[in-house]
Amino acid sequence: MTKIRVLMAAILLAVPALAAAQEAKQASLENTLWDVDQQWLCDGPYQKSYTECVKFRSQYWVDGFFEVQSGGTLRNKLEMVTTQSAADPAKGVRPYPADFRLVAVYGDVALGTDHTDFKTVRPDGSYAFTADSHCLRVFVKQNGEWRPAAAALVPVIPPTEANAKMSGAANTKSPDEKLEKELAEIDLKWMDAVRTTKLDYLKQMYAERWFEILGWIPTVVLNKPAALERVAKLNYKPGEGLFADQFKLMAVYGDVALATDRRIRKLTDASGNIASTPHRALLVFVKENGQWKIAADAAVPMMVTE
């Protein structure tokens, strides 16, 4: 009996120690990724001239990097480097990230969020913050180094214009056509489950650390319980809801897949007509126990028609 009591006491003492160690590990990784985020955006201790920054990013982003920009434009790494290399912004016109949070880790892939403000130049030559995005940022660990893999910038304060030139990730080929088809089917079922309030399906298909940032409530990060509660209260009329198409698998990192789709939100307006608002989404899927599940998404309103 004494031995059992000693063992139970040891277990009880070990539990908080393990929890503390896990929290310390999480905090350490969060600090590491915040450092990567600042390097990515050439901010904080990593400020550079615009030309140097573009050159650095072209080497720092992983080969499969892509971004859904704040106007809803999709660009892969080649398109990002090409358009940024052709630009010549005034000094000080750049992103300013803050409030980084590590949300989920799946092996060598990590998901985080931040708020990124953008400065532009006024007619009088002074600078002002004129746009702000709530961002989903994806990182992948390659050869022992964490690097940027993808991003979606959901606007809180939208940009005044969006440039669709060199957009659409046209030269990005599917890394796995069979998997692309499988995940596209999950995407359609997902949207159908939201429209028809199939909570059991969503509970099964959402990973436990699932989260999303939506263009129509951009200041909020919805976690799994909050999203399920929200879906339960939806009452779409016929023809209303979210409808997905243009699914594209962009990159696969082991048991994590990154994709994009066009997501059209249809609601009845004050005149009784169905109003359609297109969004471009970044989607994250994770394979758990042999089943692909939805890990995260961010839906950015599209200012241009693709």
Backbone bond lengths (Angstrom), bond angles and torsions (degrees), N, CA, C in turn:
res aa  C-N    CA-C-N  psi(-1)  N-CA   C-N-CA  omega(-1)  CA-C   N-CA-C  phi
1 M - - - 1.466 - - 1.521 111.35 -
2 T 1.343 115.71 -40.83 1.469 120.19 179.48 1.523 110.82 -61.72
3 K 1.360 115.52 -42.40 1.468 119.56 -179.96 1.526 110.99 -62.14
4 I 1.340 115.36 -38.44 1.471 119.60 179.65 1.523 110.22 -64.77
5 R 1.348 116.13 -42.74 1.466 120.22 179.59 1.524 111.37 -63.45
6 V 1.326 116.07 -40.71 1.469 120.16 178.40 1.523 110.37 -63.91
7 L 1.356 116.64 -41.14 1.459 121.07 179.30 1.524 110.70 -64.71
8 M 1.329 116.93 -43.91 1.464 120.80 179.41 1.527 111.00 -62.84
9 A 1.318 116.58 -40.37 1.462 120.59 178.50 1.522 110.99 -63.81
10 A 1.346 115.70 -40.33 1.466 119.97 179.33 1.521 111.20 -64.30
11 I 1.346 115.33 -40.17 1.470 119.70 179.21 1.524 110.69 -64.74
12 L 1.354 115.96 -43.88 1.459 120.32 -179.49 1.526 111.90 -63.30
13 L 1.335 116.07 -34.93 1.460 120.40 178.57 1.526 111.40 -73.75
14 A 1.337 115.84 -31.80 1.459 120.31 -176.49 1.524 112.32 -73.94
15 V 1.349 117.63 -32.05 1.464 120.88 -176.09 1.527 112.53 -58.98
16 P 1.378 118.98 -51.76 1.462 117.36 178.29 1.519 113.38 -63.97
17 A 1.341 116.29 -32.03 1.465 119.53 179.17 1.523 110.57 -65.52
18 L 1.335 116.65 -41.74 1.466 120.62 177.95 1.522 111.07 -65.35
19 A 1.332 116.42 -40.51 1.457 120.75 178.94 1.526 110.59 -63.22
20 A 1.345 115.76 -42.10 1.460 119.93 179.33 1.525 111.16 -64.50
21 A 1.332 116.04 -39.29 1.461 120.37 179.29 1.524 110.77 -65.32
22 Q 1.338 115.95 -39.70 1.468 120.52 179.01 1.525 110.87 -65.70
23 E 1.340 116.39 -41.59 1.462 120.36 178.49 1.523 110.95 -63.31
24 A 1.344 116.67 -40.22 1.464 121.14 179.33 1.534 110.47 -64.84
25 K 1.332 115.96 -40.28 1.461 120.80 178.61 1.528 110.48 -64.56
26 Q 1.335 116.00 -42.12 1.465 121.08 179.15 1.526 110.37 -63.19
27 A 1.343 115.91 -44.20 1.462 119.96 -179.55 1.521 111.09 -64.38
28 S 1.320 116.70 -38.22 1.462 121.01 179.11 1.527 111.08 -63.80
29 L 1.337 116.28 -44.82 1.461 120.04 179.13 1.523 110.51 -66.29
30 E 1.325 117.41 -38.97 1.457 120.40 178.45 1.528 110.53 -60.35
31 N 1.331 116.79 -42.13 1.461 120.57 177.71 1.528 111.11 -64.45
32 T 1.332 115.62 -40.05 1.468 119.85 178.81 1.524 110.88 -61.98
33 L 1.324 116.39 -44.79 1.463 120.29 -177.28 1.529 111.81 -73.32
34 W 1.311 117.70 -31.37 1.464 119.93 173.65 1.531 109.31 -63.14
35 D 1.323 116.48 -37.48 1.455 120.88 175.90 1.533 110.27 -64.27
36 V 1.341 116.93 -42.51 1.463 121.26 177.26 1.527 110.19 -62.49
37 D 1.327 116.42 -41.64 1.463 121.97 179.57 1.527 110.60 -59.30
38 Q 1.320 117.13 -44.76 1.459 120.92 179.87 1.530 111.58 -67.08
39 Q 1.345 116.63 -38.44 1.466 119.32 176.15 1.531 110.07 -62.32
40 W 1.331 114.99 -45.64 1.465 122.33 179.61 1.518 111.33 -52.95
41 L 1.364 115.97 -44.35 1.458 120.83 -174.35 1.528 112.49 -98.35
42 C 1.336 116.19 6.85 1.480 121.14 178.36 1.524 110.79 54.07
43 D 1.323 115.57 49.97 1.460 121.94 -177.97 1.528 109.38 -120.95
44 G 1.342 115.67 173.66 1.463 120.52 178.48 1.521 110.95 60.02
45 P 1.338 116.82 -129.30 1.474 119.24 -178.95 1.527 113.35 -75.78
46 Y 1.329 117.67 0.73 1.463 121.26 -174.92 1.529 112.74 -112.24
47 Q 1.310 117.73 23.96 1.457 120.64 179.60 1.535 110.63 -66.44
48 K 1.318 114.85 137.25 1.460 122.64 -178.93 1.516 109.09 -140.17
49 S 1.302 116.11 169.49 1.460 118.77 170.37 1.524 107.88 -64.96
50 Y 1.326 117.28 159.31 1.453 120.74 -177.73 1.528 111.72 -57.95
51 T 1.315 116.75 -45.00 1.464 121.08 -178.67 1.520 111.33 -62.28
52 E 1.329 116.54 -43.82 1.468 120.83 179.01 1.521 110.90 -65.12
53 C 1.337 115.84 -36.18 1.464 120.33 -179.37 1.521 111.06 -65.77
54 V 1.333 116.80 -45.69 1.465 120.63 179.27 1.523 110.20 -60.83
55 K 1.318 117.29 -42.75 1.464 121.27 178.84 1.523 111.07 -62.92
56 F 1.338 116.15 -42.07 1.461 120.23 178.99 1.524 111.14 -63.33
57 R 1.331 116.71 -46.62 1.466 120.46 -179.23 1.526 111.38 -59.60
58 S 1.311 116.62 -40.11 1.463 120.47 -177.86 1.522 111.57 -60.12
59 Q 1.320 116.39 -25.06 1.467 121.16 178.87 1.529 111.78 -97.44
60 Y 1.345 115.92 -25.59 1.471 121.06 -174.55 1.521 112.16 -83.59
61 W 1.332 117.06 -39.80 1.461 120.04 177.45 1.530 109.96 -62.80
62 V 1.338 117.20 142.23 1.462 119.89 173.55 1.524 108.76 -66.88
63 D 1.328 116.51 162.16 1.467 120.49 -175.72 1.526 112.41 -59.38
64 G 1.335 117.27 -35.02 1.464 120.46 -178.60 1.508 114.45 -88.13
65 F 1.317 117.70 13.49 1.464 121.35 -177.68 1.530 112.20 -57.91
66 F 1.338 115.91 143.13 1.465 121.76 171.84 1.512 109.38 -153.37
67 E 1.332 115.56 163.48 1.459 120.43 -177.17 1.517 110.35 -144.03
68 V 1.326 115.90 137.68 1.458 121.92 167.77 1.523 105.75 -98.22
69 Q 1.324 115.88 109.28 1.458 120.30 -171.93 1.515 111.63 -81.67
70 S 1.337 116.43 170.28 1.463 121.23 -168.52 1.527 113.92 -66.85
71 G 1.343 117.69 -12.97 1.463 119.95 173.29 1.507 112.63 -96.94
72 G 1.345 116.88 5.89 1.455 121.15 179.76 1.517 113.88 89.32
73 T 1.325 117.57 7.92 1.462 121.48 179.62 1.529 110.26 -81.89
74 L 1.326 116.61 130.81 1.464 122.36 176.59 1.523 109.30 -94.24
75 R 1.325 116.83 128.78 1.463 120.73 176.48 1.517 109.88 -136.54
76 N 1.334 116.26 137.10 1.462 120.07 172.82 1.523 108.86 -89.34
77 K 1.325 117.15 -176.52 1.464 121.05 -174.46 1.525 111.83 -59.95
78 L 1.332 117.35 -46.29 1.458 120.72 -179.21 1.518 111.38 -59.91
79 E 1.344 116.45 -44.57 1.458 120.37 179.99 1.525 111.56 -66.69
80 M 1.339 116.54 -38.02 1.464 120.21 177.76 1.520 110.76 -61.87
81 V 1.332 116.70 -48.62 1.467 120.64 -178.19 1.524 110.73 -64.93
82 T 1.332 116.99 -41.54 1.460 121.01 -178.87 1.523 111.68 -63.28
83 T 1.339 117.05 -48.85 1.467 120.09 -177.43 1.525 111.01 -69.55
84 Q 1.330 117.38 -38.59 1.463 119.06 179.74 1.528 111.12 -69.95
85 S 1.316 117.22 -35.89 1.467 120.41 178.82 1.526 111.33 -65.99
86 A 1.337 116.52 -30.38 1.462 120.58 -178.82 1.524 112.59 -81.92
87 A 1.326 117.58 -13.95 1.466 121.21 -178.03 1.529 110.81 -84.05
88 D 1.337 115.45 160.19 1.469 121.00 178.31 1.531 108.45 -145.09
89 P 1.345 117.04 69.29 1.463 119.23 -176.56 1.528 112.03 -73.20
90 A 1.322 114.94 157.58 1.457 119.98 175.95 1.526 110.03 -66.75
91 K 1.310 116.73 151.41 1.456 121.09 178.64 1.528 109.35 -58.93
92 G 1.313 117.06 132.51 1.460 120.92 -178.39 1.513 113.58 98.85
93 V 1.349 116.55 -15.71 1.470 120.58 175.49 1.519 107.52 -84.57
94 R 1.317 116.29 100.12 1.464 120.99 -175.27 1.520 109.73 -164.62
95 P 1.336 118.11 171.02 1.466 121.17 176.88 1.524 111.92 -79.08
96 Y 1.326 115.11 148.76 1.464 122.49 177.97 1.530 108.15 -128.35
97 P 1.336 118.99 94.46 1.471 121.43 -177.35 1.532 112.23 -79.69
98 A 1.325 115.97 153.36 1.466 122.08 177.08 1.522 108.70 -160.38
99 D 1.332 115.79 170.30 1.474 123.10 173.46 1.524 112.57 57.37
100 F 1.321 116.88 42.86 1.469 118.75 179.52 1.523 110.94 -68.76
101 R 1.339 115.91 138.60 1.464 122.59 176.78 1.525 109.66 -136.02
102 L 1.315 116.46 131.51 1.461 121.70 171.50 1.520 107.51 -84.47
103 V 1.333 116.52 125.48 1.468 120.23 -173.82 1.527 112.35 -107.54
104 A 1.332 117.97 -40.99 1.465 119.95 -176.98 1.520 109.62 -154.91
105 V 1.340 115.17 150.73 1.463 121.85 177.69 1.519 108.25 -132.16
106 Y 1.335 116.04 130.41 1.465 122.45 177.05 1.525 107.66 -127.53
107 G 1.332 115.97 88.94 1.454 120.04 -178.45 1.514 111.50 63.06
108 D 1.319 116.90 -115.49 1.466 121.94 -178.55 1.520 113.19 -95.98
109 V 1.331 116.69 18.58 1.465 121.17 176.43 1.529 108.26 -125.35
110 A 1.328 116.07 131.98 1.463 121.27 -179.65 1.524 109.48 -126.27
111 L 1.329 115.94 144.44 1.461 122.82 -179.50 1.518 109.14 -118.63
112 G 1.319 116.19 131.90 1.449 120.77 179.02 1.513 111.63 -140.11
113 T 1.325 115.89 173.84 1.461 121.74 176.60 1.525 109.21 -132.21
114 D 1.315 116.10 155.14 1.459 121.11 169.64 1.519 108.97 -151.98
115 H 1.318 116.19 171.64 1.457 122.90 168.51 1.521 106.74 -109.34
116 T 1.315 116.33 126.00 1.458 120.73 -179.98 1.520 109.64 -120.74
117 D 1.329 115.52 118.06 1.460 121.80 175.86 1.529 109.59 -92.92
118 F 1.330 116.23 156.21 1.459 121.88 -179.78 1.527 110.13 -129.70
119 K 1.329 114.33 132.96 1.455 120.15 176.75 1.519 111.01 -97.55
120 T 1.334 115.73 144.31 1.460 121.73 171.57 1.527 108.68 -130.74
121 V 1.325 115.96 172.72 1.459 121.21 -178.00 1.520 110.38 -98.81
122 R 1.328 116.28 130.45 1.467 121.25 174.18 1.534 109.73 -76.60
123 P 1.337 116.71 163.90 1.474 119.79 177.36 1.528 113.44 -57.28
124 D 1.347 116.19 -28.19 1.471 118.67 -179.48 1.527 112.79 -84.09
125 G 1.351 116.76 2.79 1.457 120.44 178.02 1.514 114.71 92.34
126 S 1.325 118.16 -5.54 1.458 120.75 177.83 1.523 110.52 -84.32
127 Y 1.320 116.70 162.71 1.462 121.82 -177.86 1.528 110.35 -104.10
128 A 1.330 115.55 148.04 1.462 120.33 178.13 1.518 109.61 -148.75
129 F 1.330 116.04 147.28 1.456 120.53 172.75 1.523 108.03 -76.52
130 T 1.313 116.79 118.04 1.468 120.55 -174.60 1.521 113.88 -120.52
131 A 1.322 118.10 -8.49 1.464 120.83 178.94 1.521 109.37 -146.31
132 D 1.318 115.74 153.32 1.465 121.18 -177.78 1.521 108.01 -148.14
133 S 1.330 116.66 134.67 1.465 120.87 178.88 1.519 111.22 -128.19
134 H 1.326 115.15 142.62 1.459 122.89 170.91 1.529 105.79 -94.88
135 C 1.315 117.22 116.11 1.460 121.16 -165.75 1.520 113.79 -110.11
136 L 1.320 115.07 139.35 1.459 122.38 165.36 1.517 106.79 -96.29
137 R 1.323 117.16 124.09 1.462 121.14 -177.92 1.529 109.15 -123.36
138 V 1.327 114.65 134.74 1.463 122.04 -176.81 1.526 108.73 -116.51
139 F 1.336 115.73 134.07 1.454 122.45 -179.57 1.534 109.34 -124.87
140 V 1.317 116.47 147.03 1.462 120.66 176.70 1.519 108.52 -130.92
141 K 1.327 115.51 141.44 1.458 121.19 179.55 1.521 109.31 -94.35
142 Q 1.322 116.10 117.67 1.462 122.31 179.53 1.519 109.44 -128.30
143 N 1.327 115.50 127.56 1.469 121.41 -178.80 1.526 111.80 53.01
144 G 1.340 115.11 39.88 1.453 120.99 176.32 1.512 115.44 80.01
145 E 1.339 118.10 3.83 1.462 121.84 -177.37 1.524 110.58 -122.63
146 W 1.337 115.75 130.96 1.465 120.51 175.73 1.522 109.32 -78.81
147 R 1.347 115.89 132.18 1.452 120.92 -178.18 1.529 109.89 -138.24
148 P 1.337 118.28 157.17 1.463 121.37 179.58 1.531 111.39 -69.03
149 A 1.345 116.15 135.86 1.464 121.53 -178.61 1.522 112.92 -117.87
150 A 1.337 117.99 -30.01 1.465 120.51 -178.34 1.515 109.57 -171.54
151 A 1.329 115.41 164.01 1.465 120.47 176.64 1.518 110.09 -157.39
152 A 1.330 115.46 154.26 1.458 122.51 169.75 1.515 107.28 -135.83
153 L 1.335 116.31 128.71 1.457 121.85 -175.74 1.527 108.91 -108.20
154 V 1.331 116.22 98.94 1.468 121.32 -178.99 1.529 108.02 -86.41
155 P 1.336 118.42 115.23 1.465 119.79 -171.89 1.525 113.84 -72.57
156 V 1.315 115.68 128.63 1.462 122.34 168.57 1.527 107.54 -88.23
157 I 1.335 116.11 -47.07 1.463 123.29 168.13 1.519 105.70 -114.38
158 P 1.340 119.26 107.07 1.469 121.78 -172.16 1.520 112.66 -65.78
159 P 1.335 116.67 153.88 1.461 119.98 172.57 1.520 109.92 -68.54
160 T 1.335 115.85 161.60 1.467 118.79 -178.07 1.522 112.36 -79.16
161 E 1.354 116.56 -20.13 1.456 120.03 178.95 1.515 109.51 -154.98
162 A 1.325 114.95 161.19 1.464 120.45 177.74 1.517 108.50 -132.14
163 N 1.310 115.93 137.76 1.459 121.82 -179.16 1.519 109.58 -102.79
164 A 1.338 116.30 116.69 1.465 120.59 -178.23 1.522 112.49 -92.54
165 K 1.333 117.38 -1.18 1.459 119.72 -179.24 1.521 110.03 -62.73
166 M 1.324 116.91 138.09 1.471 122.68 -178.97 1.524 110.90 57.67
167 S 1.329 116.43 46.27 1.460 119.29 -177.06 1.518 110.92 -120.95
168 G 1.331 114.84 169.71 1.447 121.19 174.38 1.509 115.12 98.87
169 A 1.332 117.67 -0.85 1.470 121.30 -179.52 1.520 111.10 50.04
170 A 1.332 115.06 45.30 1.464 120.77 -173.47 1.524 112.79 -61.21
171 N 1.326 117.66 -32.36 1.463 119.19 -177.00 1.527 112.96 -95.83
172 T 1.329 117.40 9.22 1.467 120.77 175.00 1.522 109.10 -82.07
173 K 1.297 116.97 117.20 1.453 122.40 178.98 1.530 110.07 -92.71
174 S 1.312 115.91 147.06 1.457 120.09 179.18 1.524 110.26 -61.96
175 P 1.331 118.04 127.38 1.458 120.17 177.54 1.522 113.50 -73.08
176 D 1.339 117.12 -14.69 1.468 121.42 -178.63 1.531 107.56 -163.10
177 E 1.324 117.47 98.22 1.459 120.85 -174.98 1.528 112.62 -64.94
178 K 1.320 116.73 -35.88 1.469 119.91 178.71 1.519 110.45 -65.43
179 L 1.329 116.80 -44.54 1.459 120.64 178.10 1.518 110.60 -66.59
180 E 1.310 117.60 -37.68 1.463 121.35 178.78 1.534 110.32 -58.00
181 K 1.321 116.78 -43.91 1.458 120.89 179.21 1.531 110.73 -64.80
182 E 1.319 116.57 -42.12 1.471 120.98 -179.82 1.524 111.08 -62.59
183 L 1.329 116.47 -45.81 1.464 120.01 -178.06 1.526 111.41 -72.05
184 A 1.327 117.27 -31.93 1.472 120.33 176.27 1.522 110.34 -62.79
185 E 1.327 116.94 -38.41 1.461 120.72 177.83 1.531 110.76 -66.50
186 I 1.337 116.47 -39.52 1.464 120.28 176.57 1.531 109.76 -62.50
187 D 1.325 116.44 -40.61 1.459 121.63 179.70 1.525 110.97 -58.98
188 L 1.330 117.00 -45.83 1.469 121.12 -179.96 1.530 111.25 -65.78
189 K 1.333 116.48 -41.92 1.470 120.33 178.43 1.531 110.91 -64.60
190 W 1.327 115.35 -36.83 1.461 121.66 178.12 1.524 110.28 -59.43
191 M 1.338 116.71 -50.89 1.454 119.98 -179.03 1.529 111.64 -65.07
192 D 1.327 116.27 -36.85 1.465 119.93 176.61 1.523 110.39 -63.94
193 A 1.338 117.46 -39.81 1.466 121.27 179.58 1.521 111.31 -64.77
194 V 1.336 117.66 -36.47 1.461 120.82 177.08 1.523 110.23 -68.12
195 R 1.335 116.73 -43.18 1.478 120.34 -178.73 1.528 111.52 -64.88
196 T 1.333 116.50 -35.76 1.472 120.91 -173.83 1.529 113.09 -106.10
197 T 1.332 116.77 10.27 1.464 123.56 175.62 1.531 112.10 56.71
198 K 1.328 116.79 46.41 1.470 121.34 176.26 1.529 108.77 -87.20
199 L 1.320 115.42 80.32 1.459 120.63 -173.66 1.522 112.69 -66.24
200 D 1.323 118.02 -34.34 1.467 120.52 -179.76 1.534 110.80 -61.47
201 Y 1.327 116.11 -40.44 1.466 120.00 178.64 1.527 110.45 -65.75
202 L 1.332 116.54 -43.93 1.455 120.44 -178.91 1.530 111.20 -65.30
203 K 1.329 117.39 -40.34 1.472 120.68 177.73 1.522 110.86 -59.69
204 Q 1.335 115.78 -38.08 1.457 120.65 -178.89 1.528 111.68 -75.01
205 M 1.344 117.24 -38.29 1.461 120.90 -171.75 1.526 113.69 -88.90
206 Y 1.322 118.62 -20.63 1.459 120.62 176.38 1.528 109.45 -81.29
207 A 1.337 117.31 127.82 1.462 120.56 171.77 1.528 108.43 -63.52
208 E 1.335 116.93 157.65 1.464 120.27 -175.78 1.533 112.00 -60.50
209 R 1.338 117.35 -35.93 1.469 120.43 179.66 1.533 111.74 -94.34
210 W 1.331 116.89 20.11 1.463 121.11 179.63 1.521 110.73 -57.09
211 F 1.335 115.83 144.96 1.458 120.61 174.06 1.521 109.13 -156.43
212 E 1.331 116.10 163.70 1.462 119.92 177.64 1.517 110.90 -151.15
213 I 1.355 114.70 156.41 1.464 123.14 172.80 1.523 106.15 -123.42
214 L 1.332 117.04 123.08 1.458 121.97 -174.50 1.521 111.28 -110.48
215 G 1.323 115.51 142.22 1.451 120.51 -177.70 1.515 114.36 -61.89
216 W 1.340 118.54 -25.84 1.463 120.93 -178.04 1.526 112.40 -90.65
217 I 1.358 117.98 -8.80 1.473 121.85 169.67 1.535 107.65 -140.16
218 P 1.341 117.15 65.08 1.459 121.29 -166.63 1.524 116.04 -69.92
219 T 1.311 118.36 -17.10 1.466 119.53 -177.87 1.523 112.70 -82.11
220 V 1.329 117.03 -9.34 1.468 121.61 -172.37 1.530 111.07 -108.79
221 V 1.341 115.66 139.50 1.463 120.99 167.58 1.530 106.59 -102.18
222 L 1.332 116.49 111.34 1.463 120.72 -179.70 1.526 109.79 -83.98
223 N 1.336 117.01 125.41 1.459 119.81 173.28 1.529 109.08 -93.97
224 K 1.311 116.46 -179.78 1.465 120.21 -173.80 1.530 112.77 -60.09
225 P 1.342 120.19 -51.59 1.468 118.68 -179.48 1.527 112.95 -60.71
226 A 1.349 116.92 -41.86 1.465 119.81 -178.55 1.524 111.16 -65.74
227 A 1.329 116.71 -38.80 1.464 120.40 -179.75 1.527 111.30 -67.20
228 L 1.326 116.59 -42.98 1.465 119.79 179.24 1.525 111.08 -63.69
229 E 1.313 116.17 -38.23 1.465 120.10 177.74 1.532 110.14 -65.14
230 R 1.322 115.40 -39.16 1.465 119.99 179.90 1.522 111.27 -67.35
231 V 1.340 116.85 -43.87 1.468 120.74 179.88 1.530 110.30 -62.09
232 A 1.339 116.47 -38.54 1.466 120.52 -178.69 1.524 112.05 -60.21
233 K 1.334 116.86 -24.68 1.464 121.10 -177.85 1.530 113.14 -94.55
234 L 1.336 116.65 -4.74 1.463 119.72 -179.45 1.531 110.10 -68.75
235 N 1.309 114.76 147.43 1.461 119.90 178.72 1.530 108.36 -144.44
236 Y 1.325 115.33 68.66 1.458 120.25 -177.30 1.526 111.29 -68.09
237 K 1.320 115.23 141.88 1.454 121.83 171.95 1.528 108.90 -84.42
238 P 1.333 118.49 164.06 1.478 120.05 177.30 1.530 111.45 -53.64
239 G 1.328 116.23 129.98 1.460 121.13 -179.57 1.504 114.53 91.82
240 E 1.344 117.04 -12.17 1.455 121.14 179.46 1.527 111.09 -90.95
241 G 1.329 115.86 166.62 1.462 121.09 174.82 1.511 112.49 122.54
242 L 1.326 115.23 -165.76 1.457 122.88 178.57 1.526 109.42 -105.75
243 F 1.327 115.47 133.72 1.460 121.45 -177.85 1.525 108.70 -130.65
244 A 1.333 116.28 126.17 1.463 121.14 -175.25 1.526 111.65 -106.28
245 D 1.332 115.80 143.93 1.457 122.04 170.48 1.532 108.04 -153.53
246 Q 1.325 117.33 -173.88 1.468 123.57 178.76 1.528 112.02 53.52
247 F 1.325 116.81 39.72 1.467 120.18 179.14 1.532 109.74 -67.06
248 K 1.332 115.88 138.42 1.470 120.83 -179.60 1.520 109.04 -145.15
249 L 1.335 116.07 121.26 1.461 120.92 174.64 1.524 108.02 -79.56
250 M 1.322 116.72 122.90 1.465 121.06 -173.20 1.527 113.34 -100.15
251 A 1.328 117.66 -38.55 1.468 120.14 -176.38 1.522 109.36 -161.62
252 V 1.333 115.78 151.40 1.465 122.28 176.72 1.519 108.19 -130.74
253 Y 1.338 115.74 129.03 1.462 122.17 177.36 1.526 108.04 -125.56
254 G 1.333 116.13 88.71 1.458 119.92 -177.77 1.509 111.59 63.98
255 D 1.329 116.17 -116.20 1.462 121.49 -178.49 1.522 112.80 -95.51
256 V 1.316 116.82 18.89 1.468 121.36 176.67 1.526 109.01 -124.89
257 A 1.315 116.47 131.27 1.463 121.87 179.33 1.524 109.33 -121.76
258 L 1.326 116.47 137.46 1.462 122.73 178.05 1.526 108.52 -111.69
259 A 1.318 116.23 133.96 1.459 120.70 -176.90 1.515 110.04 -145.02
260 T 1.330 115.28 177.34 1.458 121.41 176.65 1.521 108.49 -143.99
261 D 1.314 116.52 156.14 1.459 121.47 171.65 1.515 109.05 -149.03
262 R 1.324 115.47 170.46 1.459 120.53 169.00 1.517 106.24 -100.07
263 R 1.308 116.52 129.57 1.460 121.97 -174.19 1.523 108.46 -121.97
264 I 1.330 116.42 111.67 1.470 120.18 -176.37 1.529 109.49 -98.48
265 R 1.306 115.46 122.59 1.463 121.91 178.45 1.522 108.61 -96.34
266 K 1.350 116.49 119.61 1.460 121.72 -176.98 1.530 109.77 -115.34
267 L 1.344 114.60 122.66 1.457 120.97 179.23 1.526 109.27 -138.31
268 T 1.327 116.48 152.80 1.458 121.65 177.86 1.518 109.92 -78.93
269 D 1.342 116.70 127.12 1.467 119.79 -179.10 1.524 110.74 -87.60
270 A 1.328 115.52 -176.37 1.467 120.60 -176.09 1.520 112.82 -62.93
271 S 1.349 116.77 -22.90 1.470 120.63 179.91 1.520 112.78 -87.64
272 G 1.340 116.08 -1.54 1.455 119.96 -179.31 1.515 114.25 87.44
273 N 1.333 116.97 7.13 1.458 121.58 178.46 1.528 110.68 -97.26
274 I 1.342 116.19 151.85 1.458 120.81 176.29 1.528 109.37 -78.35
275 A 1.336 116.46 117.86 1.463 122.17 177.38 1.522 108.69 -99.57
276 S 1.329 116.52 130.12 1.464 121.87 -177.54 1.525 110.41 -108.29
277 T 1.331 115.89 129.76 1.459 121.63 178.16 1.525 108.36 -122.38
278 P 1.345 118.10 113.22 1.472 119.78 -178.89 1.522 111.74 -81.57
279 H 1.323 115.05 144.87 1.462 122.76 176.44 1.531 108.51 -132.11
280 R 1.317 115.69 149.82 1.467 121.28 171.37 1.528 106.68 -108.31
281 A 1.338 117.09 128.04 1.457 121.23 -172.65 1.530 112.35 -115.70
282 L 1.309 114.98 146.27 1.459 123.43 166.31 1.511 106.84 -99.29
283 L 1.330 117.31 125.80 1.459 123.08 -176.62 1.524 109.83 -118.66
284 V 1.326 115.91 138.29 1.464 121.66 177.40 1.528 108.42 -122.42
285 F 1.337 116.43 126.81 1.465 122.49 177.11 1.520 108.56 -117.76
286 V 1.333 116.53 146.22 1.459 121.21 177.40 1.530 109.34 -131.66
287 K 1.318 116.53 140.68 1.461 121.17 179.49 1.518 109.06 -94.76
288 E 1.336 115.60 118.74 1.462 121.76 -179.32 1.517 109.19 -126.91
289 N 1.329 116.59 124.49 1.466 122.01 -179.04 1.528 111.84 52.27
290 G 1.339 115.38 41.20 1.455 120.88 176.17 1.518 115.42 81.26
291 Q 1.341 117.91 0.71 1.458 121.24 -177.84 1.522 110.35 -119.40
292 W 1.329 116.36 132.99 1.453 120.20 175.92 1.518 109.85 -77.20
293 K 1.330 115.45 129.68 1.456 121.61 178.41 1.529 109.48 -125.23
294 I 1.318 115.45 165.56 1.458 121.58 179.77 1.526 107.90 -90.33
295 A 1.333 116.80 125.34 1.461 120.91 -175.74 1.522 112.95 -103.81
296 A 1.340 117.74 -33.37 1.467 120.20 -178.17 1.522 109.40 -169.71
297 D 1.339 115.25 160.58 1.459 120.07 171.58 1.513 109.55 -158.39
298 A 1.328 115.24 157.49 1.457 122.46 174.49 1.520 107.16 -141.62
299 A 1.338 117.41 126.72 1.461 122.94 -175.87 1.518 110.05 -110.57
300 V 1.331 116.72 117.74 1.467 122.87 -175.40 1.530 109.87 -105.91
301 P 1.328 119.17 124.33 1.473 120.28 177.26 1.529 110.77 -59.54
302 M 1.314 116.16 137.43 1.454 121.52 -178.43 1.527 110.69 -92.02
303 M 1.335 115.59 123.71 1.456 121.25 176.36 1.524 111.54 -87.83
304 V 1.338 116.47 -12.62 1.465 121.15 179.42 1.520 107.97 -128.18
305 T 1.311 116.14 156.24 1.458 121.52 176.73 1.511 109.58 -93.62
306 E 1.325 116.73 123.51 1.474 121.26 179.58 1.511 110.18 -98.85
